[in-house]
Amino acid sequence: MPMPLQCRTFLVTPALDPTRFDKAEEVGADMGLLDLEDGVPQALKNEARRLAISHLARSRTGGPMCLRINSLRTDAGLRDVLALLDSDVQPDAVMLPKVESAAELHQLDALLGARFPEVSLLAIIETARGVEAVDAIAMATPRLRGLIFGAADLSAQLGVPLSWDSMLYARSRIAIAAALAGVHAIDSPFFDLVDLAELEDETRRVCALGYTGKIVIHPDQVRVVHGALRPTSQMVAHARRVLAEVGDGKGGIQVVGGSMIGPPLVTVARRVLATAQFEEVLAPAVLRAGARNGDP
């Protein structure tokens, strides 16, 4: 199954506890993310790989599933790919961490080859070298569907705080590269599991930069991120008014509600309504998932 056109949330589960592997579908996340990398100690890589492959090999009627492998610059990453090829299982997407060049995606694309034509690729940009090469990385292969910003690793490498200001340049650079390549920009996890209000604020900020989704590390974060990415009722009302009064925008600059509206803002209005319609389809499923898990 190809990766969905839009994934707002990827719920991370270290690939060591099979009882949690289907949690993403239960809580309404758009995609589950089985992690073979940071969430798995080195001594348990083989066991995590075995459990993940076993889960993916079974017939699934659940939601989409992504597998985060280890870097191809490590033997663990190469073993991850070989395990996929040997088992013939097909996750919906494979996420490659610490990508620093387009060559890494070329290599993974070639390894997957024609045997896995519908498996999408996602690249995590989380080093200074990766940020510097992000334009080439974004254009590496048509199989690439999104760039993920990895804030924690980048802040550690740079020796700077994991704060909005220190990460703003990298976030913006990745969002622009994703837009130029026509792929999604997906934001780093928010690591505070308690402060959901700050998570909502950060999600709205990255949305304003052009991000369309976020990695989440706790089920409670899913509904918050979905809500923050949803256009407000005021935005939807304004977009409808723009399209009603300006039409296709070919009439040049017009005034709507005291604001000058030209063709670029007509495009923005269309995007707002498209996002709102997407949310109208998915929101009921998210609410049902929350109700099953005891959320108000």
Beta strands, then each sheet from edge to edge (+ up, - down):
strand 1: 9-14
strand 2: 31-35
strand 3: 65-68
strand 4: 93-96
strand 5: 120-125
strand 6: 144-149
strand 7: 184-187
strand 8: 213-216
strand 9: 254-256
strand 10: 259-261
sheet 1: 1+ 2+ 3+ 4+ 5+ 6+ 7+ 8+ 1+
sheet 2: 9+ 10-
end
